[in-house]
Amino acid sequence: MSYLSHVAYSVGASRPIDRLEGDEGLSPELLSAFHQRGLEEYRHNERPLAEMCVASAVKTLVSAAIGADAVDSILVVSSNADAMVEDDDETALFAALHGAGFTRGRVIGLTLQACSAFADAMRVGGAIAASNDGRPVLVVVFGQKQKTSRLGPQENLVFSDGAASCLVTADGGTFEFLAGESITNTELAGMGRGGNLAQFQGGLMELRDVAHRVCEQAGVRIDDMRAFLGTNAGVGHLQLMANAAGIPSELIYADDVPRFSHVHSCDNLISLKNYADANDLSAGDTFLLLGWSPHVFSAAVLRYLG
C-alpha cells in the first residue's frame, strides 16, 4: 500500500483566454466556443522549465517541514514529449535540483503517458517507496508547451504550463492510494493526435473500462465517491468523462477549469489539492481521478485518511 501527501503546484502566470486571439491567431468562433466550455484563463510560464518544476518540489518539502536530504528518490514525470527537447533542458533540471539541496540520490524519469500520467506516477512512486526504508519519494509531474500550439493539434482545448508535486510513502499519509490503472491503446496511438470519430469512440470505451476496473480493485462503488477529478479541458469534457465512466454529474469537480485550463497530467494533483483546501473532508472519503488523452487512459482511487 502507498500513500500520498503534501500536494503542491507551481503554474505559469494567468493570462485571459481572449489573448489567444492575437497570440495564436484564434478565430472569434473558436474563442467563443472555449468560453462556452467554461475556459476563462490559461497559464503561461515565463521561467525556465526547471525552475517551475523545482518551485513546486520546494513547496512540497516546505509543507512537509522536511529538507531535501530527507528524500533520496525523485520521480520526474513528463506529460508531453516536447517538454524537454535538448540536453541543456535536462542539465538545467539537475542544476536546479542541486540548487534546492538535492545533491545525491535517484532521479528517475517517467514518460510516454501523454496527459494521463497520475496513476502510473503513483504506482511507480509507491513501488520505490516500498523499498526505500521508510524514506519518502518526491513525485514531480510537469507539462509545458514548447514546440506546438497551445490549442493542440485538434484545437479543442487550451494547454497551460505548470508543475505539481507530492510525497509518496509506504507508511501513511493524507491519502491512501487504493488502486491505479492505465492503458495505452496502440491502435488509437497510431492514428496520430489529430483526432477522429474512431479515436473518440475508442477513447470513451477505454475510459469506461479503466474506471470500472480501478473501482473494482479498490472495492468501492462509483456512486459512493466524494468527488470525480478529471482532465480539465472544459466543463463539457469533464461531463463526457463522467458519462463514459457512469459517474453522477453532481460528483464532477470543475472549479479549476476557468482559472487553469488544461495543465497536462498536473490536472489531477492540482484539483486534488484545491478540492481538499476548499472543502471539509471526512476520513474515508474516496476520490476517483481520471486522465483522458487521445491514446492513454488512467484511473486512480484515493481514500482520505484525515
Secondary structure, 3 states (H helix, E strand, C coil): CEEEEEEEEEECEEEEHHHHHHHCCCCHHHHHHHHHCCCCEEEECCCCHHHHHHHHHHHHHHHHCCCHHHCCEEEEEECCCCCCCCHHHHHHHHHHHHHCCCCCCEEEEECCCCCCCHHHHHHHHHHHHHCCCCCCEEEEEEECCCCCCCCCCCCCCCECCEEEEEEEECCCCCEEEEEEEEEECHHHHCCCCCCCHHHHHHHHHHHHHHHHHHHHHHCCCHHHCCEEECCCCCHHHHHHHHHHHCCCHHHECCCCHHHHCECHHHHHHHHHHHHHHHCCCCCCCEEEEEEECCCEEEEEEEEECC
